[in-house]
Structures are given as structure tokens and as C-alpha cells.
Amino acid sequence: MNIPNGLTLARIILVPLIVWLIITHEMTAAFVLFLLAGLSDAADGYLAKRFGWHTELGAYLDPIADKALLVSIYVTLGFANHLPVWLVIAVVSRDILIIGAFILSWILSRPVTVYPLLVSKANTLAQLVLASLVLAKLGLGLGLEPLIALCIWVTGALTILSATVYFWVWLKHMSSYEPQPAPLPALRTEMQKSGERRDLHEKEGTSALGGETDISVPRSNVR
């Protein structure tokens, strides 16, 4: 466990707390914690690259933390009528489709390597900015309605576009995938081979004896 992984785990722990603060209308505290979560995401990425603290655990934890944070915040804000329902559905459906496609390719023994695309990074940034603006408006009373309205459409467009690009990449992978050749039948064991050779030799010996004619005459019968 290194520092970037610790920051990622802290971000995951903050998710239910931020959701609870939004539900109880503690918007200022929710905004501050959401801002800290965003800063921790940037910090763990920087530290991992700067000091080479990349781990397999971190490779799995980081996207899980990001998705848990964003999806939870969007669903909560959607239920509170602070975000349009269509945008919440688009954000959640995109992540479900990506995870479902990854699992399906694994079940079909056609594993696909998931890597962040440029449009996906832009989409994540747009989602973070929009959530921050909404929480800042609710917690600090800032007049951000025009900017929020613009970010809603930009985030929605990027969400749909990134889902489409990922789906196209997945379809291309699945259609061009060449399955591995079927494994050869298991080779017979040396014991089986030895037994077969012994049986073959016995048959050959029996056949040779049966084909010979005994012309010898006992000496006692000779006159």
C-alpha cells in the first residue's frame, strides 16, 4: 500500500459521506468534500507518475473510485432534481454498457484491453466540472445557471460520444478476434505405447510360429 493507493481509498470512503451530505442538504460541506476528492484524484495520479508508484491494485482502484464518485453524485443530484434525468440515465447507462461489454468479452474468451480514450478523458473532466458547478451553486449560492446549462449539454454530448466510441472499439475487437486453435489431443502415455508395442510383437510371433511346418521326426521312430 503506497500513498497514491491510500488517496484512492480515501476517495472511495468519501463517496457515501458526500451522498449523505447532499441528501441532508448540507451542500457547502458536500462541495468542499467533493473538491477534496477531485484534488486527491489529481494528486494520486501525479505521485504515481512522478515516483513510479504504479501498482496493479491502483490500476483497478482508481477507475473504481472515479466511477463510484461520479455515478453516486449524479444519481443523488438527479433524484434531488438538480440535474436532468436524461443526463443521469446517460451517465449511468454508459458505465453499465462498458462494464457489461468487458465482462461479455471475458466470458467469451475474447478479452479486450480497456484503456482511456481522449474522448473518455474529456467526458470525465466535463462530468467533474458540472458536478462541481452544481454543488458550488447550491452550497455557495453562486449564480451559475447559464454556465451549468451549457455544461449539461456538453457533458451529455461527450457522454453519448464516448459510449459510442467505446462500443465501436469493442465491436471491432470482437469481429476481428481470431480464436486460438483447438488444442491437439493428449498424447498417449509411454506406458500405453509400450503395451501396444508388446501386444504387436506377440501377435507377430504367434503368426510366425503358426506359419511354420514341423518336419522333424523323433529318432526312436526311425528304423
C-alpha positions, 0 to 999 in steps of 0.5 A: 500500500503506497500513498497514491493507493491510500488517496484512492481509498480515501476517495472511495470512503468519501463517496457515501459521506458526500451522498449523505451530505447532499441528501441532508442538504448540507451542500457547502460541506458536500462541495468542499468534500467533493473538491477534496476528492477531485484534488486527491484524484489529481494528486494520486495520479501525479505521485504515481507518475512522478515516483513510479508508484504504479501498482496493479491494485491502483490500476483497478482502484482508481477507475473504481473510485472515479466511477463510484464518485461520479455515478453516486453524485449524479444519481443523488443530484438527479433524484434531488432534481438538480440535474436532468434525468436524461443526463443521469440515465446517460451517465449511468447507462454508459458505465453499465454498457462498458462494464457489461461489454468487458465482462461479455468479452471475458466470458467469451474468451475474447478479452479486450484491453480497456484503456482511456480514450481522449474522448473518455478523458474529456467526458470525465473532466466535463462530468467533474466540472458540472458536478462541481458547478452544481454543488458550488451553486447550491452550497455557495449560492453562486449564480451559475445557471447559464454556465451549468446549462451549457455544461449539461449539454456538453457533458451529455454530448461527450457522454453519448460520444464516448459510449459510442466510441467505446462500443465501436472499439469493442465491436471491432475487437470482437469481429476481428478476434481470431480464436486460438486453435483447438488444442491437439489431443493428449498424447498417449502415455509411454506406458500405453505405447509400450503395451501396444508395442508388446501386444504387436510383437506377440501377435507377430510371433504367434503368426510366425510360429503358426506359419511354420511346418514341423518336419522333424521326426523323433529318432526312436521312430526311425528304423 
